[in-house]
Amino acid sequence: MTRNALMLAVTGASLLFTLPSDPLYMPRAAHRAYDRGTRSLDGRPGRSYWENRARYTITLTTTPPSRRVTGRERIVYHNQSADTLRALVIKLFSNVHRPGAPRNFGATPDYLNAGVQIDSFAVNDATTAWQENPQRFTWQQVALPSPLLPHDSVQLGFAWHYDVTGGGGREGVVDSTTYYLAYFYPRVAVYDDYGGWDMMDFTGLQEFYSDFNDYDVTIRAPANFIVWGSGTLANAAAVLQPGPLTRYEASLTSDTTIHVGTHDQVTGHAVTAQDSLNQWHFTAQDIADVAYGLSDHYAWDAASVLVDDSTGRRASVQAAFNDTAVDFHHTVDYGTAALGWFSHHWPGVPYPYEKSTVFQGDADMEYPMMVNDGSRADTGLSRIVVEHEMAHTYFPFYMGVNETRYGFMDEGWATTFEYLISLDKAGPQKETDIYKNFRVSGWIHDPSALADIPIITPEDMLKSPAYRYNAYGKASLGYLAAKDLLGEATFKKCLQAFMVRWHGKHPMPWDFFNTFNDVSGRDLNWFWRNWFFSNVHIDLALQGVRKDAGGYVVSIENVGGMAAPFDVLARYSDGSSDSWHETPLVWQRDSRRATIQLSTRKTLATLTLDGGIFMDADTTNNRWTAVR
Ligand SMILES: [Zn+2]
Protein backbone atom coordinates (compact mmCIF):
# COMPACT_ATOMS: atom_id res chain seq x y z
CA MET A 1 0.00 0.00 0.00
CA THR A 2 1.21 3.46 -0.75
CA ARG A 3 1.62 6.01 1.97
CA ASN A 4 -1.04 8.23 0.33
CA ALA A 5 -3.59 5.46 0.42
CA LEU A 6 -2.81 4.97 4.04
CA MET A 7 -3.29 8.63 4.90
CA LEU A 8 -6.55 8.69 2.97
CA ALA A 9 -7.88 5.67 4.77
CA VAL A 10 -6.99 7.17 8.11
CA THR A 11 -8.60 10.57 7.44
CA GLY A 12 -12.20 10.46 8.51
CA ALA A 13 -11.53 7.74 11.03
CA SER A 14 -11.56 8.42 14.74
CA LEU A 15 -10.06 11.81 15.58
CA LEU A 16 -7.90 10.12 18.16
CA PHE A 17 -6.35 7.88 15.60
CA THR A 18 -2.91 8.92 14.48
CA LEU A 19 -0.82 7.18 11.87
CA PRO A 20 1.37 4.65 13.66
CA SER A 21 4.92 5.82 13.28
CA ASP A 22 6.16 2.35 12.53
CA PRO A 23 3.55 0.09 10.91
CA LEU A 24 3.42 -3.58 11.87
CA TYR A 25 4.50 -6.24 9.42
CA MET A 26 1.59 -7.37 7.25
CA PRO A 27 1.55 -10.04 4.55
CA ARG A 28 0.79 -8.73 1.06
CA ALA A 29 -2.67 -10.34 1.15
CA ALA A 30 -3.59 -8.20 4.15
CA HIS A 31 -2.28 -5.03 2.47
CA ARG A 32 -4.48 -5.86 -0.50
CA ALA A 33 -7.59 -6.09 1.68
CA TYR A 34 -6.94 -2.57 3.03
CA ASP A 35 -6.18 -1.25 -0.46
CA ARG A 36 -9.48 -2.64 -1.76
CA GLY A 37 -11.44 -1.17 1.14
CA THR A 38 -12.80 -4.47 2.47
CA ARG A 39 -11.05 -3.52 5.72
CA SER A 40 -10.30 -0.15 7.21
CA LEU A 41 -7.01 0.88 8.84
CA ASP A 42 -8.81 2.22 11.90
CA GLY A 43 -9.65 -1.42 12.68
CA ARG A 44 -13.23 -1.46 11.40
CA PRO A 45 -14.66 -3.59 8.59
CA GLY A 46 -14.25 -1.54 5.41
CA ARG A 47 -16.99 0.00 3.31
CA SER A 48 -16.60 -2.87 0.83
CA TYR A 49 -16.46 -5.63 3.45
CA TRP A 50 -18.22 -8.86 2.45
CA GLU A 51 -18.42 -12.47 3.47
CA ASN A 52 -20.20 -15.42 1.97
CA ARG A 53 -22.87 -17.47 3.67
CA ALA A 54 -25.04 -20.54 3.15
CA ARG A 55 -28.17 -22.33 4.33
CA TYR A 56 -27.77 -26.03 5.17
CA THR A 57 -30.72 -28.42 5.32
CA ILE A 58 -29.46 -31.78 6.57
CA THR A 59 -31.05 -35.12 7.42
CA LEU A 60 -28.79 -37.61 9.18
CA THR A 61 -29.59 -41.19 10.13
CA THR A 62 -27.67 -43.09 12.79
CA THR A 63 -28.65 -46.41 14.38
CA PRO A 64 -26.05 -47.45 17.00
CA PRO A 65 -24.46 -49.92 17.47
CA SER A 66 -24.27 -49.86 13.65
CA ARG A 67 -21.46 -47.45 12.91
CA ARG A 68 -22.91 -46.33 9.60
CA VAL A 69 -24.06 -42.70 9.42
CA THR A 70 -25.96 -41.64 6.28
CA GLY A 71 -26.76 -38.08 5.35
CA ARG A 72 -28.52 -35.98 2.75
CA GLU A 73 -28.21 -32.25 2.52
CA ARG A 74 -29.12 -29.26 0.45
CA ILE A 75 -26.81 -26.24 0.54
CA VAL A 76 -27.84 -22.84 -0.78
CA TYR A 77 -24.56 -20.94 -1.07
CA HIS A 78 -24.61 -17.17 -1.58
CA ASN A 79 -21.68 -15.44 -3.27
CA GLN A 80 -21.63 -11.97 -1.70
CA SER A 81 -18.13 -11.20 -2.97
CA ALA A 82 -17.32 -9.06 -5.98
CA ASP A 83 -15.69 -12.09 -7.63
CA THR A 84 -17.06 -14.60 -10.12
CA LEU A 85 -16.52 -18.10 -8.73
CA ARG A 86 -15.89 -20.80 -11.34
CA ALA A 87 -15.25 -23.53 -8.79
CA LEU A 88 -16.08 -24.18 -5.15
CA VAL A 89 -13.95 -25.75 -2.46
CA ILE A 90 -15.78 -28.43 -0.48
CA LYS A 91 -14.48 -29.53 2.92
CA LEU A 92 -14.73 -33.22 3.83
CA PHE A 93 -13.18 -33.20 7.29
CA SER A 94 -13.99 -36.85 8.03
CA ASN A 95 -11.51 -37.91 5.37
CA VAL A 96 -8.83 -37.32 8.00
CA HIS A 97 -9.71 -40.95 8.86
CA ARG A 98 -8.55 -42.25 5.45
CA PRO A 99 -5.27 -44.15 5.33
CA GLY A 100 -2.66 -41.82 3.85
CA ALA A 101 -4.38 -38.58 4.88
CA PRO A 102 -1.97 -35.98 6.30
CA ARG A 103 -2.40 -36.02 10.07
CA ASN A 104 -0.79 -34.31 13.00
CA PHE A 105 -0.93 -37.43 15.14
CA GLY A 106 -0.37 -41.15 14.84
CA ALA A 107 -3.66 -42.85 14.01
CA THR A 108 -4.44 -46.16 15.69
CA PRO A 109 -5.97 -48.89 13.46
CA ASP A 110 -9.45 -48.33 14.89
CA TYR A 111 -9.26 -44.66 13.83
CA LEU A 112 -8.82 -45.47 10.16
CA ASN A 113 -11.69 -45.99 7.73
CA ALA A 114 -12.71 -45.26 4.15
CA GLY A 115 -13.69 -41.68 4.97
CA VAL A 116 -16.65 -39.90 3.41
CA GLN A 117 -18.34 -41.71 0.55
CA ILE A 118 -20.29 -39.31 -1.67
CA ASP A 119 -23.30 -41.29 -2.93
CA SER A 120 -24.73 -38.52 -5.08
CA PHE A 121 -23.97 -34.93 -5.94
CA ALA A 122 -26.12 -32.32 -7.65
CA VAL A 123 -25.65 -28.71 -8.68
CA ASN A 124 -28.85 -26.69 -9.08
CA ASP A 125 -30.81 -29.97 -9.01
CA ALA A 126 -28.83 -31.50 -11.90
CA THR A 127 -27.06 -34.71 -10.88
CA THR A 128 -23.38 -34.24 -11.47
CA ALA A 129 -20.47 -36.68 -11.34
CA TRP A 130 -18.52 -36.35 -8.11
CA GLN A 131 -14.84 -36.37 -8.97
CA GLU A 132 -12.15 -36.48 -6.34
CA ASN A 133 -8.49 -35.77 -6.60
CA PRO A 134 -7.18 -38.88 -4.80
CA GLN A 135 -4.18 -36.95 -3.48
CA ARG A 136 -6.43 -34.62 -1.59
CA PHE A 137 -8.30 -35.74 1.46
CA THR A 138 -10.13 -33.18 3.58
CA TRP A 139 -11.04 -30.81 0.74
CA GLN A 140 -11.84 -31.02 -2.96
CA GLN A 141 -12.14 -28.39 -5.64
CA VAL A 142 -15.36 -28.73 -7.63
CA ALA A 143 -15.79 -26.97 -10.98
CA LEU A 144 -19.22 -25.38 -11.43
CA PRO A 145 -21.11 -26.07 -14.70
CA SER A 146 -21.72 -22.32 -14.95
CA PRO A 147 -19.90 -19.52 -13.11
CA LEU A 148 -21.37 -18.25 -9.83
CA LEU A 149 -21.68 -14.50 -10.34
CA PRO A 150 -21.38 -11.89 -7.59
CA HIS A 151 -24.60 -11.69 -5.51
CA ASP A 152 -25.95 -14.89 -7.04
CA SER A 153 -26.43 -18.24 -5.32
CA VAL A 154 -25.98 -21.89 -6.18
CA GLN A 155 -27.73 -24.97 -4.77
CA LEU A 156 -25.76 -28.10 -4.00
CA GLY A 157 -27.17 -31.50 -3.11
CA PHE A 158 -25.18 -34.21 -1.38
CA ALA A 159 -25.97 -37.73 -0.25
CA TRP A 160 -23.15 -39.37 1.66
CA HIS A 161 -22.26 -41.95 4.24
CA TYR A 162 -19.38 -42.66 6.55
CA ASP A 163 -18.66 -44.90 9.52
CA VAL A 164 -17.92 -43.47 12.94
CA THR A 165 -14.74 -44.81 14.47
CA GLY A 166 -13.05 -45.00 17.82
CA GLY A 167 -9.50 -43.93 18.53
CA GLY A 168 -10.01 -40.20 18.08
CA GLY A 169 -11.23 -37.69 20.60
CA ARG A 170 -13.12 -35.01 18.72
CA GLU A 171 -15.83 -37.11 17.12
CA GLY A 172 -16.96 -40.68 16.70
CA VAL A 173 -17.58 -43.58 19.05
CA VAL A 174 -17.58 -42.76 22.79
CA ASP A 175 -18.98 -46.18 23.66
CA SER A 176 -20.90 -48.77 21.61
CA THR A 177 -24.18 -46.81 21.88
CA THR A 178 -22.86 -43.28 22.50
CA TYR A 179 -21.68 -41.29 19.47
CA TYR A 180 -20.46 -37.75 19.03
CA LEU A 181 -21.12 -36.44 15.52
CA ALA A 182 -18.95 -33.49 14.51
CA TYR A 183 -17.20 -32.50 11.27
CA PHE A 184 -19.76 -34.82 9.69
CA TYR A 185 -21.19 -33.02 6.67
CA PRO A 186 -19.79 -31.78 3.36
CA ARG A 187 -19.58 -27.99 3.52
CA VAL A 188 -18.39 -25.09 1.41
CA ALA A 189 -15.02 -23.79 2.58
CA VAL A 190 -14.56 -20.16 3.55
CA TYR A 191 -13.85 -17.84 0.64
CA ASP A 192 -12.68 -14.52 2.09
CA ASP A 193 -11.38 -11.12 1.03
CA TYR A 194 -7.77 -11.62 2.15
CA GLY A 195 -7.02 -15.29 1.50
CA GLY A 196 -9.47 -16.41 -1.18
CA TRP A 197 -10.43 -20.07 -0.82
CA ASP A 198 -9.41 -21.85 2.36
CA MET A 199 -7.57 -24.88 0.98
CA MET A 200 -5.97 -25.91 4.24
CA ASP A 201 -5.77 -29.62 5.01
CA PHE A 202 -7.55 -30.63 8.19
CA THR A 203 -4.93 -32.64 10.05
CA GLY A 204 -6.69 -33.02 13.40
CA LEU A 205 -4.75 -30.19 15.07
CA GLN A 206 -6.27 -27.00 13.65
CA GLU A 207 -9.85 -26.30 14.57
CA PHE A 208 -12.25 -23.84 12.96
CA TYR A 209 -12.60 -21.37 10.18
CA SER A 210 -16.23 -21.15 9.18
CA ASP A 211 -18.75 -18.81 7.62
CA PHE A 212 -21.89 -17.84 9.54
CA ASN A 213 -24.61 -20.08 8.17
CA ASP A 214 -28.19 -21.14 8.87
CA TYR A 215 -28.85 -24.79 9.71
CA ASP A 216 -31.95 -26.96 9.64
CA VAL A 217 -30.88 -30.41 10.83
CA THR A 218 -32.91 -33.54 11.47
CA ILE A 219 -31.18 -36.40 13.27
CA ARG A 220 -33.00 -39.73 12.89
CA ALA A 221 -32.16 -42.06 15.78
CA PRO A 222 -33.82 -45.15 17.26
CA ALA A 223 -36.25 -44.90 20.18
CA ASN A 224 -34.58 -44.43 23.57
CA PHE A 225 -31.64 -42.56 22.11
CA ILE A 226 -31.56 -38.93 23.26
CA VAL A 227 -29.98 -36.49 20.82
CA TRP A 228 -28.33 -33.30 22.12
CA GLY A 229 -26.96 -30.68 19.78
CA SER A 230 -26.45 -27.20 18.37
CA GLY A 231 -29.55 -25.13 17.78
CA THR A 232 -33.14 -25.00 18.96
CA LEU A 233 -34.76 -28.39 19.55
CA ALA A 234 -37.78 -27.49 17.44
CA ASN A 235 -39.93 -30.53 18.16
CA ALA A 236 -39.35 -31.46 21.80
CA ALA A 237 -43.01 -32.51 22.20
CA ALA A 238 -42.65 -35.02 19.36
CA VAL A 239 -39.52 -36.76 20.64
CA LEU A 240 -39.99 -36.66 24.44
CA GLN A 241 -42.56 -38.35 26.64
CA PRO A 242 -44.80 -35.96 28.66
CA GLY A 243 -42.87 -36.21 31.97
CA PRO A 244 -39.41 -35.46 30.57
CA LEU A 245 -40.92 -32.81 28.29
CA THR A 246 -42.33 -30.99 31.33
CA ARG A 247 -39.00 -31.26 33.17
CA TYR A 248 -37.07 -30.07 30.08
CA GLU A 249 -39.34 -27.04 29.69
CA ALA A 250 -39.09 -26.26 33.42
CA SER A 251 -35.29 -26.34 33.21
CA LEU A 252 -35.32 -23.45 30.72
CA THR A 253 -36.37 -21.08 33.53
CA SER A 254 -34.93 -22.94 36.54
CA ASP A 255 -31.88 -21.68 38.43
CA THR A 256 -31.29 -25.10 39.96
CA THR A 257 -30.49 -28.35 38.20
CA ILE A 258 -33.40 -30.49 37.04
CA HIS A 259 -32.89 -34.15 36.13
CA VAL A 260 -34.66 -34.19 32.78
CA GLY A 261 -33.80 -37.87 32.44
CA THR A 262 -31.91 -39.97 34.99
CA HIS A 263 -29.88 -42.99 33.97
CA ASP A 264 -32.67 -45.27 35.22
CA GLN A 265 -35.35 -43.32 33.36
CA VAL A 266 -33.35 -43.36 30.14
CA THR A 267 -32.50 -47.07 30.29
CA GLY A 268 -36.05 -47.78 31.50
CA HIS A 269 -37.33 -46.31 28.21
CA ALA A 270 -39.21 -43.54 30.04
CA VAL A 271 -37.76 -40.52 28.24
CA THR A 272 -38.08 -40.56 24.45
CA ALA A 273 -41.01 -41.17 22.14
CA GLN A 274 -41.29 -44.82 21.17
CA ASP A 275 -41.27 -44.52 17.37
CA SER A 276 -38.79 -46.89 15.74
CA LEU A 277 -36.86 -43.84 14.51
CA ASN A 278 -37.40 -40.51 16.26
CA GLN A 279 -36.66 -37.39 14.25
CA TRP A 280 -34.84 -34.79 16.35
CA HIS A 281 -35.21 -31.46 14.59
CA PHE A 282 -32.75 -28.63 15.34
CA THR A 283 -32.61 -25.16 13.82
CA ALA A 284 -29.97 -22.46 14.20
CA GLN A 285 -29.22 -19.17 12.46
CA ASP A 286 -25.92 -17.37 11.96
CA ILE A 287 -23.67 -19.97 13.51
CA ALA A 288 -20.30 -21.32 12.50
CA ASP A 289 -20.97 -25.05 12.81
CA VAL A 290 -23.19 -27.72 14.33
CA ALA A 291 -22.41 -30.88 16.32
CA TYR A 292 -24.59 -33.57 17.95
CA GLY A 293 -24.23 -36.24 20.59
CA LEU A 294 -26.50 -39.22 21.17
CA SER A 295 -26.74 -42.03 23.69
CA ASP A 296 -29.23 -44.61 24.96
CA HIS A 297 -27.94 -44.52 28.55
CA TYR A 298 -26.57 -41.03 29.29
CA ALA A 299 -28.28 -39.04 32.03
CA TRP A 300 -29.61 -35.58 31.17
CA ASP A 301 -29.40 -32.63 33.59
CA ALA A 302 -30.38 -29.03 32.85
CA ALA A 303 -30.86 -25.58 34.38
CA SER A 304 -30.60 -22.02 33.11
CA VAL A 305 -29.04 -18.68 33.94
CA LEU A 306 -29.73 -15.01 33.24
CA VAL A 307 -27.28 -13.83 30.59
CA ASP A 308 -28.78 -10.55 29.39
CA ASP A 309 -30.00 -8.13 32.07
CA SER A 310 -31.42 -5.68 29.54
CA THR A 311 -33.82 -8.20 27.99
CA GLY A 312 -34.09 -10.74 30.82
CA ARG A 313 -32.87 -13.46 28.44
CA ARG A 314 -31.73 -16.73 30.02
CA ALA A 315 -29.49 -19.42 28.53
CA SER A 316 -30.00 -23.14 29.09
CA VAL A 317 -27.10 -25.26 30.31
CA GLN A 318 -27.42 -29.00 29.82
CA ALA A 319 -25.22 -31.98 30.59
CA ALA A 320 -25.28 -35.47 29.03
CA PHE A 321 -23.18 -38.04 30.85
CA ASN A 322 -22.52 -41.46 32.25
CA ASP A 323 -24.07 -41.72 35.68
CA THR A 324 -20.72 -42.98 37.03
CA ALA A 325 -18.93 -39.72 36.09
CA VAL A 326 -18.88 -37.98 39.48
CA ASP A 327 -17.72 -34.60 38.13
CA PHE A 328 -20.49 -34.48 35.51
CA HIS A 329 -23.13 -34.34 38.23
CA HIS A 330 -21.78 -30.80 38.91
CA THR A 331 -21.43 -29.78 35.27
CA VAL A 332 -24.67 -27.82 35.00
CA ASP A 333 -23.65 -25.77 38.05
CA TYR A 334 -20.21 -25.07 36.54
CA GLY A 335 -21.84 -24.13 33.24
CA THR A 336 -24.51 -21.76 34.58
CA ALA A 337 -21.90 -20.03 36.76
CA ALA A 338 -19.58 -19.69 33.75
CA LEU A 339 -22.18 -18.30 31.31
CA GLY A 340 -23.41 -15.81 33.91
CA TRP A 341 -19.86 -14.70 34.68
CA PHE A 342 -18.75 -14.35 31.04
CA SER A 343 -21.91 -12.38 30.27
CA HIS A 344 -21.44 -9.94 33.16
CA HIS A 345 -17.65 -9.67 33.65
CA TRP A 346 -15.22 -10.80 30.93
CA PRO A 347 -15.72 -10.25 28.10
CA GLY A 348 -18.90 -8.71 29.53
CA VAL A 349 -20.94 -9.59 26.43
CA PRO A 350 -24.20 -11.53 26.95
CA TYR A 351 -23.77 -15.21 26.03
CA PRO A 352 -25.04 -15.12 22.46
CA TYR A 353 -26.80 -18.48 22.17
CA GLU A 354 -29.89 -19.98 23.78
CA LYS A 355 -28.01 -22.90 25.31
CA SER A 356 -24.84 -24.86 25.85
CA THR A 357 -24.69 -28.63 26.27
CA VAL A 358 -21.69 -30.38 27.82
CA PHE A 359 -21.50 -33.92 26.45
CA GLN A 360 -19.22 -36.49 28.06
CA GLY A 361 -16.65 -37.69 25.51
CA ASP A 362 -12.90 -37.30 25.65
CA ALA A 363 -12.08 -34.34 23.44
CA ASP A 364 -12.10 -31.24 25.66
CA MET A 365 -13.33 -29.43 22.58
CA GLU A 366 -15.76 -26.62 21.86
CA TYR A 367 -18.43 -26.46 19.17
CA PRO A 368 -21.17 -23.82 18.88
CA MET A 369 -23.61 -24.54 21.75
CA MET A 370 -21.81 -27.84 22.42
CA VAL A 371 -18.84 -28.90 24.52
CA ASN A 372 -17.26 -32.37 24.39
CA ASP A 373 -15.36 -32.90 27.66
CA GLY A 374 -13.69 -35.86 29.29
CA SER A 375 -14.49 -36.86 32.88
CA ARG A 376 -11.90 -36.19 35.59
CA ALA A 377 -11.35 -37.18 39.19
CA ASP A 378 -10.24 -33.60 39.97
CA THR A 379 -13.50 -31.64 39.87
CA GLY A 380 -11.59 -28.33 40.09
CA LEU A 381 -9.97 -29.19 36.78
CA SER A 382 -13.33 -30.33 35.35
CA ARG A 383 -14.74 -26.90 36.18
CA ILE A 384 -11.84 -25.09 34.50
CA VAL A 385 -12.19 -27.19 31.33
CA VAL A 386 -15.95 -26.44 31.18
CA GLU A 387 -15.15 -22.73 31.60
CA HIS A 388 -12.43 -22.81 28.94
CA GLU A 389 -14.56 -24.58 26.32
CA MET A 390 -17.59 -22.36 26.99
CA ALA A 391 -15.34 -19.27 26.73
CA HIS A 392 -14.67 -20.34 23.14
CA THR A 393 -18.24 -19.26 22.38
CA TYR A 394 -16.82 -15.71 22.04
CA PHE A 395 -13.66 -16.69 20.14
CA PRO A 396 -13.90 -18.26 17.58
CA PHE A 397 -17.71 -18.56 17.28
CA TYR A 398 -19.13 -15.10 18.10
CA MET A 399 -16.10 -13.60 16.33
CA GLY A 400 -15.36 -15.57 13.14
CA VAL A 401 -11.59 -15.55 13.50
CA ASN A 402 -9.50 -17.86 11.35
CA GLU A 403 -8.21 -19.97 14.16
CA THR A 404 -6.72 -22.54 11.78
CA ARG A 405 -4.17 -19.90 10.77
CA TYR A 406 -4.18 -17.56 13.77
CA GLY A 407 -4.94 -19.81 16.74
CA PHE A 408 -3.81 -17.08 19.14
CA MET A 409 -6.98 -15.14 18.25
CA ASP A 410 -9.02 -17.97 19.71
CA GLU A 411 -7.08 -20.10 22.22
CA GLY A 412 -5.35 -17.00 23.54
CA TRP A 413 -8.69 -15.43 24.48
CA ALA A 414 -10.23 -18.67 25.81
CA THR A 415 -7.14 -19.08 28.01
CA THR A 416 -7.39 -15.46 29.16
CA PHE A 417 -11.09 -15.74 30.07
CA GLU A 418 -10.33 -19.10 31.74
CA TYR A 419 -7.73 -17.29 33.88
CA LEU A 420 -9.95 -14.33 34.73
CA ILE A 421 -12.98 -16.40 35.74
CA SER A 422 -10.82 -18.78 37.74
CA LEU A 423 -9.24 -15.92 39.70
CA ASP A 424 -12.79 -15.39 40.92
CA LYS A 425 -13.92 -19.01 41.32
CA ALA A 426 -10.74 -20.73 42.57
CA GLY A 427 -9.10 -17.73 44.23
CA PRO A 428 -5.99 -15.79 43.14
CA GLN A 429 -3.36 -17.99 44.81
CA LYS A 430 -4.68 -21.29 43.46
CA GLU A 431 -5.43 -19.94 39.99
CA THR A 432 -2.03 -18.27 39.71
CA ASP A 433 -0.38 -21.63 40.42
CA ILE A 434 -2.65 -23.46 37.96
CA TYR A 435 -2.06 -20.89 35.20
CA LYS A 436 1.70 -20.93 35.73
CA ASN A 437 1.82 -24.75 35.68
CA PHE A 438 -0.51 -25.32 32.74
CA ARG A 439 -0.02 -22.27 30.55
CA VAL A 440 3.40 -20.71 31.15
CA SER A 441 5.95 -23.04 32.71
CA GLY A 442 6.42 -25.38 29.73
CA TRP A 443 7.12 -22.46 27.39
CA ILE A 444 9.32 -20.32 29.61
CA HIS A 445 11.52 -23.25 30.62
CA ASP A 446 12.04 -24.43 27.03
CA PRO A 447 15.34 -22.89 25.88
CA SER A 448 14.96 -24.08 22.27
CA ALA A 449 14.18 -21.95 19.22
CA LEU A 450 10.61 -23.32 19.23
CA ALA A 451 9.83 -21.26 22.32
CA ASP A 452 10.75 -17.99 20.61
CA ILE A 453 8.81 -18.29 17.33
CA PRO A 454 6.71 -15.11 17.00
CA ILE A 455 3.00 -15.53 17.80
CA ILE A 456 1.97 -14.04 14.42
CA THR A 457 3.52 -17.04 12.59
CA PRO A 458 0.76 -18.86 10.65
CA GLU A 459 -0.11 -21.68 13.02
CA ASP A 460 -0.87 -24.24 10.37
CA MET A 461 2.91 -24.18 9.88
CA LEU A 462 3.57 -25.15 13.51
CA LYS A 463 3.33 -28.33 15.50
CA SER A 464 3.20 -28.76 19.23
CA PRO A 465 4.81 -27.65 21.41
CA ALA A 466 5.43 -24.46 19.37
CA TYR A 467 1.76 -24.35 18.34
CA ARG A 468 0.64 -24.76 21.94
CA TYR A 469 3.05 -22.14 23.31
CA ASN A 470 1.98 -19.54 20.76
CA ALA A 471 -1.78 -20.19 20.66
CA TYR A 472 -2.35 -20.58 24.43
CA GLY A 473 0.13 -19.32 27.02
CA LYS A 474 2.15 -16.68 25.16
CA ALA A 475 -0.92 -15.17 23.50
CA SER A 476 -2.87 -15.12 26.74
CA LEU A 477 0.05 -13.44 28.52
CA GLY A 478 0.20 -10.93 25.66
CA TYR A 479 -3.46 -10.01 26.16
CA LEU A 480 -3.02 -9.81 29.93
CA ALA A 481 0.10 -7.64 29.46
CA ALA A 482 -2.00 -5.33 27.25
CA LYS A 483 -4.61 -5.22 30.05
CA ASP A 484 -1.87 -4.27 32.51
CA LEU A 485 -0.58 -1.60 30.13
CA LEU A 486 -3.96 -0.02 29.32
CA GLY A 487 -5.69 -0.54 32.64
CA GLU A 488 -8.80 -2.65 33.06
CA ALA A 489 -11.37 -0.08 31.91
CA THR A 490 -9.61 0.93 28.68
CA PHE A 491 -8.68 -2.66 27.87
CA LYS A 492 -12.31 -3.76 28.24
CA LYS A 493 -13.50 -0.82 26.15
CA CYS A 494 -11.08 -1.81 23.36
CA LEU A 495 -12.01 -5.51 23.57
CA GLN A 496 -15.74 -4.83 23.51
CA ALA A 497 -15.34 -2.39 20.60
CA PHE A 498 -13.42 -5.08 18.69
CA MET A 499 -16.24 -7.53 19.45
CA VAL A 500 -18.96 -5.12 18.33
CA ARG A 501 -17.10 -4.24 15.13
CA TRP A 502 -16.30 -7.82 14.12
CA HIS A 503 -19.04 -10.00 15.61
CA GLY A 504 -20.31 -12.33 12.88
CA LYS A 505 -17.40 -11.41 10.61
CA HIS A 506 -13.87 -12.59 9.86
CA PRO A 507 -11.34 -10.32 11.62
CA MET A 508 -7.62 -10.63 10.84
CA PRO A 509 -4.97 -10.06 13.53
CA TRP A 510 -4.36 -6.55 12.16
CA ASP A 511 -8.04 -5.65 12.63
CA PHE A 512 -7.55 -6.46 16.30
CA PHE A 513 -4.29 -4.48 16.67
CA ASN A 514 -5.73 -1.51 14.74
CA THR A 515 -8.95 -1.47 16.78
CA PHE A 516 -7.04 -1.38 20.05
CA ASN A 517 -4.86 1.48 18.71
CA ASP A 518 -7.94 3.34 17.52
CA VAL A 519 -10.17 2.90 20.58
CA SER A 520 -7.41 3.47 23.15
CA GLY A 521 -6.23 6.51 21.18
CA ARG A 522 -2.68 5.26 21.53
CA ASP A 523 -0.10 3.95 19.11
CA LEU A 524 0.55 0.55 20.64
CA ASN A 525 2.46 -0.88 17.69
CA TRP A 526 5.70 -1.00 19.73
CA PHE A 527 3.87 -3.28 22.18
CA TRP A 528 2.19 -5.51 19.54
CA ARG A 529 5.50 -5.79 17.68
CA ASN A 530 7.29 -6.82 20.84
CA TRP A 531 4.76 -9.46 21.99
CA PHE A 532 3.34 -10.80 18.74
CA PHE A 533 6.00 -10.26 16.05
CA SER A 534 9.35 -10.80 17.83
CA ASN A 535 11.58 -13.65 18.94
CA VAL A 536 11.52 -12.69 22.60
CA HIS A 537 10.88 -14.30 25.95
CA ILE A 538 10.62 -13.13 29.56
CA ASP A 539 13.91 -12.86 31.44
CA LEU A 540 14.81 -9.87 33.60
CA ALA A 541 18.10 -9.36 35.44
CA LEU A 542 18.63 -6.97 38.33
CA GLN A 543 21.85 -5.21 37.35
CA GLY A 544 22.45 -2.76 40.11
CA VAL A 545 21.00 -0.81 43.00
CA ARG A 546 22.46 2.52 44.11
CA LYS A 547 21.39 4.98 46.75
CA ASP A 548 20.53 8.55 45.85
CA ALA A 549 18.84 11.53 47.50
CA GLY A 550 15.28 10.29 46.88
CA GLY A 551 15.87 6.66 47.82
CA TYR A 552 17.28 4.12 45.39
CA VAL A 553 17.90 3.84 41.66
CA VAL A 554 17.46 0.32 40.27
CA SER A 555 18.94 -0.75 36.92
CA ILE A 556 17.27 -3.66 35.17
CA GLU A 557 18.36 -5.48 32.05
CA ASN A 558 15.67 -7.13 29.93
CA VAL A 559 17.68 -10.17 28.84
CA GLY A 560 14.74 -11.91 27.10
CA GLY A 561 13.42 -8.69 25.55
CA MET A 562 9.69 -9.24 26.18
CA ALA A 563 7.75 -6.17 27.33
CA ALA A 564 6.25 -7.86 30.38
CA PRO A 565 4.97 -6.18 33.55
CA PHE A 566 6.64 -6.97 36.87
CA ASP A 567 6.70 -6.08 40.55
CA VAL A 568 9.69 -4.76 42.49
CA LEU A 569 9.55 -6.17 46.02
CA ALA A 570 11.61 -4.46 48.70
CA ARG A 571 12.48 -5.69 52.17
CA TYR A 572 13.98 -3.08 54.52
CA SER A 573 16.57 -3.43 57.26
CA ASP A 574 13.82 -2.71 59.82
CA GLY A 575 11.92 -5.81 58.66
CA SER A 576 9.14 -3.92 56.83
CA SER A 577 8.45 -4.34 53.13
CA ASP A 578 7.11 -2.45 50.14
CA SER A 579 6.31 -3.09 46.46
CA TRP A 580 6.08 -1.18 43.20
CA HIS A 581 4.36 -2.29 39.99
CA GLU A 582 5.79 -1.58 36.56
CA THR A 583 3.52 -1.95 33.51
CA PRO A 584 4.95 -2.88 30.09
CA LEU A 585 5.21 0.88 29.46
CA VAL A 586 8.61 0.79 31.17
CA TRP A 587 9.91 -0.98 28.03
CA GLN A 588 8.51 1.39 25.40
CA ARG A 589 11.59 3.59 25.02
CA ASP A 590 14.19 0.86 25.37
CA SER A 591 13.08 -2.77 25.39
CA ARG A 592 16.45 -3.91 26.78
CA ARG A 593 17.15 -1.59 29.73
CA ALA A 594 15.17 0.24 32.36
CA THR A 595 16.01 2.42 35.33
CA ILE A 596 13.50 2.73 38.16
CA GLN A 597 13.45 5.29 40.95
CA LEU A 598 12.27 3.92 44.31
CA SER A 599 11.23 6.72 46.67
CA THR A 600 11.91 5.68 50.23
CA ARG A 601 13.68 6.95 53.35
CA LYS A 602 14.31 3.43 54.62
CA THR A 603 17.41 1.28 54.17
CA LEU A 604 17.04 -1.62 51.74
CA ALA A 605 18.01 -5.14 52.79
CA THR A 606 16.86 -7.06 49.69
CA LEU A 607 15.18 -6.28 46.39
CA THR A 608 13.43 -8.86 44.16
CA LEU A 609 11.91 -8.68 40.67
CA ASP A 610 8.75 -10.81 40.46
CA GLY A 611 6.58 -11.11 37.34
CA GLY A 612 3.91 -13.35 38.92
CA ILE A 613 2.23 -15.20 36.03
CA PHE A 614 4.75 -13.44 33.74
CA MET A 615 7.27 -16.08 34.72
CA ASP A 616 10.97 -15.34 34.37
CA ALA A 617 13.16 -17.86 32.50
CA ASP A 618 16.07 -17.34 34.90
CA THR A 619 15.24 -16.13 38.40
CA THR A 620 18.78 -16.52 39.75
CA ASN A 621 19.57 -12.91 38.78
CA ASN A 622 16.32 -11.33 39.98
CA ARG A 623 17.46 -10.59 43.53
CA TRP A 624 19.78 -8.04 45.13
CA THR A 625 21.00 -8.22 48.72
CA ALA A 626 22.64 -5.30 50.54
CA VAL A 627 26.25 -5.82 51.57
CA ARG A 628 26.46 -5.68 55.35
ZN1 LIG B 1 -9.31 -23.95 23.74
Boltz pocket constraint, residues with backbone or C-beta under 6 A from the ligand:
constraints:
  - pocket:
      binder: B
      contacts: [[A, 364], [A, 388], [A, 389], [A, 392], [A, 410], [A, 411], [A, 414]]
      max_distance: 6.0
